[in-house]
Amino acid sequence: MLAYTFRRLLITIPTLLVVIGIVYILLFSAPGGPFDSERVVPEAIQAQLMSKYHLDLPYWKQYLLYIGQLLQGDLGVSYRYADWSVNELVSGALPVSLAIGGLSIVLSLLIGILMGALAALFRNSLVDYLVMALGSLGSVLPSFVLGPLLVLAFAIGLQWLPSGGWDHFSWPFMVLPVSLLTLINVSTLARIMRASLVEVMNSNYIRTARAKGLPIRLIVFRHALRPSLLPVVTILGPLAVSSITSALVTESIFSIPGLGILVVNGAANRDYTLVLGLVVLITAMVVLVNLCVDLIYAFLDPRSRA
Amino acid sequence: MPSSTLAAEPERSPWRDAMQRFRRNKAAVTSLVFLILITLVCVIGPWLLPHAYDSTDWDALKLPPALTHSHWWGTDESGRDLLVRCLMGGRISLMVGILTTLTSIALGVVWGACAGYIGGAVDQVMMRIVDIMYAVPYLLIAILLVTVLGRDFYLVVLAITAFSWMDTARLVRGQTLSLRQMEFIEAARAMGVSTPRIVFEHIVPNLLGLVLVYATVTVPSVILTESVLSFLGLGIQEPMTSWGVLIHDGAQMLDSAAWLLIFPALMLSLTLYSFNYLGDGLRDALDPKDR
């Protein structure tokens, strides 16, 4: 297990370096630098600006400098938000995104696993139909359609909740975004949990347990649940990546001051360091989640430690 | 792959078997018909309708939908006809979907077939690259690509292609690994056929069924990605439009003109739904052992 963890960790480092490399190449191939503006700037000042941000160095030196900075936990200075470092911008937005994302992940894991399990155990029941319907709904109504529909129903129609905005983690502003993210994830998780538990319940060793006369409760909790959770764990990695998409969309629909808005605005304003820092940060988080998923998987299923 | 060969009826090829199985699947056939219809309507419709997608009707700003006037699906806040805009948006969305799918499938097939057939260190390196690409939050890079390179139609296609070929590559590699063990490949190798010819003339044609199924599943996911980009304001630019752009615009006017959201959302959802059903139907038809 230790050797496996170590090997897995070793793969994550090149992943991060490659991502930073790709982003760097992209940014430098862009026409126009961050300090091109309508205003005519004297050449000396332009040169000074360039040298202050090390833009006059060869690209590979800038890359190495950046990596060195990163290792000290410094994401650099924002080019557009004057007087703001990327770290400061991120530390304002990260808690907001984490609160919404974390809450929705916990909720959707609980609800998704529970609903999927109930649907598998009571097939053709009301829960089962609900899970199937949700599953196909999730594939047809993407987040950017479902979100505005939720707003239409609960904010404009019923007027129960605000249609967007943010006020220091006060709950009415969190309900709709969290529900949107939860709905999307539950539809995937419940479907996968249902399919995998159905398969496990049809397997030979469960039949043996039944034949032995074990009560159904014991069969489910002691024998069926753990193996049926494996596919759910597997999907958590891709789910983390797709959650970024839904988080971007959600934050943009409800105008929530999280990381997503920073990314979109940074991209629109060509704020190189900001976008670069955010991409590095988010990639690092995704890589970390994938690492955890692999380790949990290896722990649950010893066969996968090859 | 044909599970059984019927020597008594030589004209029954595996493809014809598949066609028959497909035709029996009502949901899949309906989806296919719907998709053909919507494509035709999107391509031909804008020429037949009396309004242009970018012209303003000053007498009809934010007109609700009705059959009594010439704007059947209503107009947006600058008086542009929603029906024509939905059809034009459909053109772009479908075109992005199909073009991107073709390029990404081509890349994935070549990548996967080469990795699987050559094997060894080459395979290791190629698949490691795929692993790395998987861990990259693709939407962020796509956002970066379109901001840096511009928001042209072809750049959007390129940006989505760059991050949608890995699934195909993995699938094709796995299939190639098992094909490589077959006798007819061994025979070709024994006869001295060159590696590129074995890969492209003997392995790739045997992957077509799988690739077809995969392509139908890739199209909707590509359309979705384009819509998300456009929804965030980073994809197709005004006055050109796509379903994502229309949904975004509709979402802004929710409280006063909900139809601007409902119609494009409906078109997008129905299209995605049909592609998913079509993919399921094709998989069942082409891969009988999976039933």
Contacts between the chains, C-beta under 8 A, distances in Angstrom:
chain1	res1	chain2	res2	distance
A	11	B	128	7.9
A	11	B	131	7.3
A	12	B	135	7.9
A	14	B	132	6.9
A	15	B	131	7.8
A	15	B	132	4.9
A	15	B	135	5.0
A	15	B	136	7.8
A	18	B	132	5.4
A	19	B	132	7.9
A	19	B	135	7.9
A	19	B	136	5.5
A	22	B	136	7.7
A	22	B	141	6.7
A	23	B	141	7.3
A	23	B	144	6.3
A	26	B	141	7.8
A	26	B	144	5.5
A	26	B	145	6.5
A	26	B	148	5.0
A	26	B	149	8.0
A	27	B	144	7.7
A	27	B	148	6.4
A	29	B	148	6.8
A	29	B	149	7.8
A	30	B	148	4.1
A	30	B	149	7.4
A	136	B	273	7.6
A	136	B	276	8.0
A	139	B	272	6.9
A	139	B	273	7.6
A	139	B	276	5.8
A	140	B	269	4.7
A	140	B	272	5.5
A	140	B	273	4.7
A	140	B	276	7.7
A	141	B	265	7.9
A	141	B	269	6.0
A	142	B	224	5.6
A	142	B	227	7.0
A	142	B	228	7.5
A	142	B	268	7.8
A	142	B	272	7.6
A	144	B	227	6.7
A	144	B	228	6.3
A	144	B	231	4.5
A	144	B	244	7.3
A	144	B	247	6.0
A	144	B	248	7.3
A	144	B	251	7.4
A	145	B	247	6.1
A	145	B	261	7.8
A	145	B	265	4.5
A	145	B	268	6.9
A	145	B	269	6.6
A	147	B	251	7.5
A	148	B	247	7.4
A	148	B	250	7.1
A	148	B	251	3.9
A	148	B	254	5.8
A	148	B	261	5.5
A	148	B	265	7.9
A	149	B	261	7.7
A	149	B	265	7.6
A	151	B	251	7.7
A	151	B	254	6.0
A	152	B	254	5.4
A	152	B	258	6.1
A	152	B	261	7.4
A	156	B	254	6.0
A	156	B	255	5.0
A	163	B	254	7.8
A	163	B	255	8.0
A	241	B	134	8.0
A	241	B	135	8.0
A	241	B	137	5.7
A	241	B	138	7.2
A	244	B	137	4.9
A	244	B	139	6.1
A	244	B	140	6.9
A	245	B	139	4.9
A	245	B	228	5.9
A	248	B	139	6.6
A	248	B	228	7.5
A	248	B	232	6.4
A	249	B	228	6.2
A	249	B	231	6.4
A	249	B	232	7.2
A	252	B	231	7.4
A	252	B	232	5.9
A	253	B	251	6.7
A	263	B	140	6.5
A	263	B	143	6.6
A	264	B	143	7.3
A	264	B	232	5.3
A	264	B	233	7.3
A	264	B	234	7.0
A	267	B	143	5.0
A	267	B	144	6.5
A	267	B	147	4.2
A	267	B	234	6.3
A	268	B	147	6.9
A	268	B	233	7.2
A	268	B	234	7.3
A	270	B	147	6.7
A	275	B	144	6.3
A	275	B	147	7.7
A	278	B	140	7.5
A	279	B	137	7.5
A	279	B	140	5.0
A	279	B	141	7.3
A	279	B	144	6.8
A	282	B	137	5.4
A	282	B	140	6.2
A	283	B	135	7.2
A	283	B	136	6.3
A	283	B	137	5.8
A	283	B	140	7.5
A	286	B	135	6.1
A	286	B	136	7.9
A	286	B	137	5.4
A	287	B	135	5.3
A	290	B	135	5.8
